[in-house]
Amino acid sequence: VKYFEDIEEEYRNDMYGGVTPEETLQLFIAALEAEDIDLASKYFLPDEREKWVDNLQKIKESNNLHSMIQDLLTAQKSKEENEKAIFVVTNKENVVSVIIGLSKNSITNVWKITDL
C-alpha cells in the first residue's frame, strides 16, 4: 500500500513535461542534447525513471547519444487520441525503427513518455 501511495504522490507532484506531446518530446530531446540524463529521465513516467536513467547513461557511455538524438529529431506523430500519442521514427526503407508512446498525466496535465 505504501508503494502505491508513494507512486500516487509522485504523479501528483510531477510537473516535468509539456502541455502537448510534441512539447514533451522536444524537452526530452533538449535534455539529451545537453547530456543531462537526470533531466531527460524526468520526462518518463515516475515509476519508469530509474530504469531510464540507467538506459540513457548506457547509451551515453557507448557514444550513441548523438545518434539517438538524430533519430528522435525525425519522429513523426502517427496517432493521438484519448490522451495518448504515438510518434514513429522510420529508417531509409521507410520501416518503423522506433515507436515513442506518450500519455497525459491526468492529475498535472503534462505529457509523459511511456514507451521508447
Sequence and secondary structure as in RCSB ss.txt:
>XXXX:A:sequence
VKYFEDIEEEYRNDMYGGVTPEETLQLFIAALEAEDIDLASKYFLPDEREKWVDNLQKIKESNNLHSMIQDLLTA
QKSKEENEKAIFVVTNKENVVSVIIGLSKNSITNVWKITDL
>XXXX:A:secstr
 HHHHHHHHHHHH   S SSHHHHHHHHHHHHHTT HHHHHTTB GGGHHHHHHHHHHHHHTT HHHHHHHHHT 
EEEEEETTEEEEEEE TTS EEEEEEEEE TTT  EEEEE 
